[in-house]
Structures are given as C-alpha cells and as structure tokens.
Amino acid sequence: MLEGVNVALGVTGSIAAVKTVELAHELRRHGAQVRGVMTGSARGIIHPWAVEFATENDVVTEITGRVEHVDLCGYDGWADVFLIAPATANTVGKIAGAVDDTPVTTCATTALGADTPVVIAPAMHEPMYDHPGVLEAIDTVSEWGVDFVDPRLEEGKAKIASEDAIVRDVARAVGDRPLEGEHVVVTSGATAESIDPVRVLTNRSSGKMGRAVAAACYIRGADVTLVHGVVGPQPIDRDMVLPESDADGNVPYATVRNVESAAEMLEATRDACADADTLVSVAAIGDYTVEPSDEKIRSGQELSLELESTPKLIDDIRDARPELPIVGFKTETSDDETAMVERARSTLERAGLAFVVANDASVMGADRTKALLVHEEDAARYEGTKAGLSEEIADSIAAILGETRPS
C-alpha cells in the first residue's frame, strides 16, 4: 500500500505518543520508509531512542543550521508526505496560524508551502476537540488541503485513530486518487433470513473481502457507501458494530448501511445506487427466504421449511440503472477453473457486468484468497491477500470509469 513512500512522522505532546512505535512499525509493514520529528513535549512522553528504533532512522528533535525542515519537507525534500500523529490542539492551532516554534510546526509550514501532502491525526480530550477555536483551526487547515484522520470519540476523549485508519489516509493522501469524485457502492457480508425469533438461514461470509474493496476504493479517492450484511450470529438489534466504526456506525473509509435480510440489502443497495458511479456486489446474498414464525419453533418436532427464491440483486440494479458499471462476485465449490470461468462469464453476459470475480468457497473467513478476474475476453488468476485482490479490483474499476468519463 505504501511501497516506496517516504513518511516524515511528526510526534507531539499527547499521551497518544506512546503509540508512535506501533504506528511507525505499521507504516513500515506496508512498505514505507519513516523518519521521526518530535516536539519537546513529545520527548517528555516517549524517548527519541524509541522512535529511532522504530524507524531505523535518526530523529529530528530540533531545527539547526542543517535546515532539517527543508531537507524533509521542502521543495525536492525527502518526504512524500508529512504525517502528524498524534497532533495536539496546540499544534493544530499553531499550524493554522503559521506559528513555527517546534520542529513539527516548522516542518508543517514548510510542507504546506512546498505542496507536500500533510495528514493530521488529532488526539486530545473531547472538550478541547469541541472548542470553537480548535474546530475553526481544523476547518482552516482542511481548506488548505490537509487531510484529517478523525479521532475516536470515547470516554470523553478524542482518541487517536487506529493505525489502520491512519495508514489508509496516508495512502490516500500520497496516491493519485483515480476515483476522486466517484461514488462507489459496495455490498459486503452475509444476509440472514429469519425462521423464527431465534433461528436464521445464513452463510459463512465474513465480510472481509467487501470491506477490503471499500477501503481500496476509498484510498483511490472514492466516496464509498458500504451496504453491510450480518456476519455470524446476531441479536435482533440491528446496530451491528464493524471494526473501526464510530458512534453512527460508519467506518473511516465508508458510510455504512447495516442490513440483515436479502430484501433489506436489495432495498438499501437500490437506494444507494441512485447516484452511484459503480456497484461492487461482493456480499453473499441468500438465495432463499422463508415465511418466519412469530414465536420460537419448539425443538423435537418434525419440521419442513418452504423456501422461496430471493430476487437477484445485480439483475434488479441492472434494470434500474442500465448503464451503471457493476462488478459481480461468483462463489463456487469446485476447483475446476474452466467451469468457474464459464459460470462467471454466463453471469457477466446475463447482467451486462463489467467483470466478475470468481472464487472458491473455501476462502470464506480467511485473510488470503485465490480468485479469477473474469472479463468478457479473458480471465486473470490472482492468489494472495484479500487486501491485495481488493487493490486489483479498485484499479480495474478506476480504469473502467476512466474510459467512460468525457475527455
């Protein structure tokens, strides 16, 4: 995700600075080179040696005659992006006022003047985050093109965003954003059909692939709506919590619409696709539903369920939006690639899809996958992580939408 990217990591005097070592490791795990820049207050929380250890580079703790700020963030500087994580209210206010009295604020001013991308991950107590002056400073700096990674509002604190969220926003800031201005709708997870208030018909989908596709499209600049079905046993309460979700149920990379049944997923997707530029139908939508019992069915009795077919989501959306590019997923239980390609191509032709991702049911719930990307004329094999496959899918979507945009 960050292969070949140079990240200058600014650390300020929030207690969240204790997470700097883990964040530096995560950035490097995704391929980045990292160099640290620290304020005096940050050095009172975490020792520069720890940051040096985590980055395997010298740490800037003061600006000297070697003009470290220009070397890092100036014209033709080392950094591809300047990330401040954590950023205190004090630091954000100073950046908005072009006050340069710490190595971090001096690097920020230099980066902004040199058009080096800047990403800020605030961390402070919630009353400070709600201060009108702090909010005004955030708005001011945002208007200059700075990307903010929204904090997690918990326990009266605006806690620093997760490492995954910060890495994603760094990748988005430094990338080309070929999906900028595009609205991408992604369906994900499983659906469940109620048999009674206790039991459901469902499947083994984990939702990992759909969430990875949504994140990959976000990194490339898209506005993403994630229509997410249930994953695993669920209570009747529909307020499902996805990893990294906020109080409103949204995740940093998408607006989330939680659903349970196939009918609910169809309705939510149809609504989201009214102004969408593409749909990626990843969800494992149940093929059958049943008339549910209002009361729990007692065990020990013979029981037959009368199953009814559910509507095909991609067919419904195709009828409503004839020109919408749609990417389909086709799950099979056969290792016969020829048969998988034939079935995928049949679906592609029936619904007029952009392409189909054909995979084996054995990858459900796993972090790695193997799949075939089936287009009208050819098919490409992929084997690796779901995150890697999601990047291939997002790049293909960008290419398809690029062909349809007016020149």
N, C-alpha and C positions, 0 to 999 in steps of 0.2 A: 504493500500500500504506500510506503514511504521510501521505496528503494532509491538511493542516490540523493535524497533530500537532506540538506543541512539545516538543522534546527538550532537556533540560539534560544536557550531556555532561561527566561528571567524568573527569579525567585524573590518574592518579597516577604515582609514580616507577618504573615498569617500563620497560625498554628498548623494550617494545612501544608505548610512547607515540609512537614515530616513525611509527606507522600512523594516528595520530589524524587527520591531514589527509585521508587517503583515506577513513577511516570517516565523517568529517563530510560529505565530498562525496557518499558513497553514501547516507547518511541524507537529504540534501537532494535527491538524484536521485529518491528515492522520495516526495518531497513534503513532508518535514519541515522545520520551522524549528529551528535549532540554536543554543544558547548554551553556551559553554565555561566550565568551572570547573576550576581547576588547583591542585594542591598545590605547595609549594616544591620538592619533589624532582622533580616533573614538569617544572618550569620549567628544571631543570638538564639536561633531555634534549631538550625541544622548546620553542622560544621562544613566548611568548604571542602574538606577532605572527602566527606561522604559524597558530595556532588562530583568531585573529581573522580572518585572510584566508580560512580555510576555511569559517568560519561566517557571515562578514559581520556579526558582532555583537561587542560588547565582551566581554572575557573577565574573569571573576571570579578574582582571584588572592589576595584577602584579604577577610575579613569585617569590614566597617566599621560606622559608625553608620547607614548606609543599609540595614542588615539584609538584605544580598543573599540570604542563605539563605532567609529568609521570602518575599522577593519572588519567588524562583524556585520554591520547593518547598513553601511553607506553604499554609494554607487559602486558597483562591482565588488561589494562586500562578500564575506564568506557565506553568510546566512541566506537561505532561500525563504525563510520565514522566521519571524520573531514571536515566540510564544511566551506569554507571561502567565505562569501558573505555579502558585496562586497569585492573584492580584488583590491587594487590599483596596479599601475605599480611598485611602490616602493616595495610593499610586494611580488609580483611575482618575481622581480629581487632578492630580499633577499633570498627567498626560493631556487631559482636556485643556489645561491652562498653559501647556508648553513649559512647565517648570522642570528644570533638569538639575536636580540636586542629589540623585543617586545613579549608580551605573545603569539600573534598569530604566529609569525615566529618560536618561540621556540616550540610551540605545533606542528607546521607543520613538523619541523625537527624530532621531537620525533615520530610523526605518521608515517613518511616515513621510519624511522629506524625500527619501530615495525611492519611494513606491515599493518598498519591501513589504510583503504581506505581514500583518500583525494579527495575532489571535490572543484573546484575553480570557482567562478562566477566573472569574471573581470568587473570593471566599471571605466571608465576614459574618457578623451577627445579622440576623434578619432586619432589625430596626435600622441598622446602618445601610443595608441594601435598599430599604424603603425611603431613605432620606431624599427629599426633593433635589438637593444638590448633587447627590450621587447618581440619581436617575437621570438628571439633566446632563451630567458628565458622560454617562454611558450613551445617551442619545447623541450627544455631540460627537463623541469618538466614533460611534457607529456610522454616522453620516460621512465620516472621513474614509469609510471602507474597512474599518476594523471589525473583525468577526468576534462576537462574544459567545462563549460556551456557557449556556445558562446554568447557574448553580442548582443544587438540590435543596429545596426549602423543607427542612426537617428540624424539629425540636427547637424552634426559634432561631435557627441558624441558616444562612445561605451557604451550604457546604459546597466545596469544590466538586465540579462534575466528575463523573467516573473517568478512569483512564481511557476506556473505550471511546467515550464521547469526545474527549479531548483529541485523541488520535484521529478520529473521523473528521473533526473540524479543521485540524491542521492539514489533513489530506485534501479536504475541500478547498481550503484557502490557497494552497500551493498548486492545485491542479488546474487543468484547462477549462473545466466546467462545461463540457459539450452539451449538457442537458439543462443549462441555465434557462429559466423561464418556462420550462416544460412541466406539466402536471402529470405525474406518473402514479397510477393506481396499482397497488399490489395486493392480491389476496393471499392469505397465509394461514397455516394451521389446519386443524380438522374442524368438521362440523359434527353436531350430535343431534339425534332425533329422540325425543322423549318417548319412552314406552309407558312409564308411569312417573310419579314424582321422584322416584329413586333411581330408576334404571334408564339407560340411554343406549342407542345404537351409535357407535362412533368408529374411529380408526386410529392407527398408530402414529399419525403425523405429529411431529414435534414443533413445527412452525419455524425451525432454524433456517431452512432454505429461503422461505419467504422474507423473513426478517433480514437475512443477508442481502437479498436482492434489493430490498427497500433501502438499506444502508448504502449499498454501492451506487444506487441511483442518486441518493442524497449527496454523496461525495462528489458526484459529477455535476452537481448544481441543481438537481430537480427539486421541485416541491412534491412531496410524497404523501399519499394517503394510503395507509395500511389497513385493509379490512381483515381483521384477525379473528379466526375461529377458536373454539375451545381447544385446549391442549391438556390431555389427561382428565381424570375425574374432576368435575366442577360442581360447586354448590348451585342452588337455584339462583342466587345472587349473581348477576352478570358482570359485576365490577371486577373483571379479571385484571391481574397486575402482570404486565410484561416486564422483563428485565429493563432497568433504567427508566421506567415510566414515572411521570410526575403525578401531582395530585389530580390532574384532569384525565389521567390515563394515557396521555400522549408520550411518545418517546422522543429523544433529541433529534432523531432523523426523520420523523413522520408524525402526521396526525393520525390517530388510531380510532378505528370504529370497531368495537368489540361486538361479535355476534355469536350465536350458538347454532341455530339450525341452518339447513341449506336454503330455506326460504328467506331467512333473515340475511344471509350472506348475499343472496341474489339481490334483494331489495337495497341493501347498503351499497353494493357494488354498482348497481344501476344508477343510484343517486350520485355516487362519487364520479362516475364516468360521464356525467352530463357535460362536464367541461374538461375532461381529461384529454391528454395528448397520446397516451398509450395505456394499455392494461396488460399486466403480467399476472396471469392466472396460475398461481403456484399452489393454492390451497387444495387439500384433499377433501373434496366436497362429497358427502354421502350420496350414493346413487338411489337410495331408497329411504322412504319415511313410513311412518305408521300412525294410525289414529291412537293417541295416548289415552290411557286410563286416568281418570281424575284421582283415583285412590291407588295406593300401593297394591300390586298384584301379589296375593299370598303364595308362598312357596309350597311345593309339594303337589301341585295340581298340574294336569296336562294342559299345555298351552300352545296355541298356534297363533302366529302373527301374520296378518295380511299386509304385505308390503306394497307400497305404491312408488312408482318411479318419481324422482325429483327432476325438475327442469334442468337442462344443460345450461350452465351459466354463460359459457362463451357463445352459445347459439343465441341466447336471449340478448346479450350485449351486441352481438354482430347485427341482429335485426334492428336494434335501436340506433346503432352507430355504424353504418355500413363501411365507412372509410377509416374507422379507428384501427390503428395497428395493435394487434393482440398477440401476445406470446403465450402459448399454452404449455402445460406440463402433462406428460403421459407416463404413468407408473405401471410397470408390468412385473410379473413374477417369473419371467423367462430370461435366461442368459443368451438367447438366440438374437444376436444383434440384427440380423436380416429381418426377422419377424418384428422386432421393436421398431425398426426404421419404417417398415411397411405400415404398421398400425399408426405410428406417429404421422406419417405422410397422409394417411387417409383422413385423420382428424384435421390436419393442416388444410387439405383441399376442401373438406366439407364446410369448414367455418371460415375459410379465407384468412388463415393466420399468417403472421409474419414469419414465425418459425416455431418449432416445438422442441422442448427439452424432454427427451425420453430417458427415464432412469428406472433402476431396479428397486423393488420394494424393500430389499434388504438394507438400503441406506437410511430408512426412516429412523430418525432419532440420533443418527451418527453425525460426527463433525466432518467426516470425509464422505465423498460421493464418487460415483462414476456415472457418466451420462453421455448421451448422444445429442448434439445440437443439430436438429434435422431441418434443413431448408428445402425449398422446392426442388433444387437441382442437386444438392449434395448434403452430406452429413459429416460432422466433425466429432471425434471422440474426445472426451475430457475425463481425466481421473486426478483427483486431488481434494483439496478442502472445499467445503461449500462456499466459503468466502471467495476462494479463487474462481469458482464457477460463476458466482454472482457478478464478479467483475467482467467476466467474458460476456455474460448476458447484458449487463448495463452498457458495455462498449458496443455490442450489436444493436441495442436499442438506439443509442446515440447515432450510429451510422445510418440506421433506417430513417430516423426522424430528420437527420441532416439531408437525406435525399429528397424528402417531401417538403422541406422548407423552401419558400421562394428565394431565388438567388438575388 
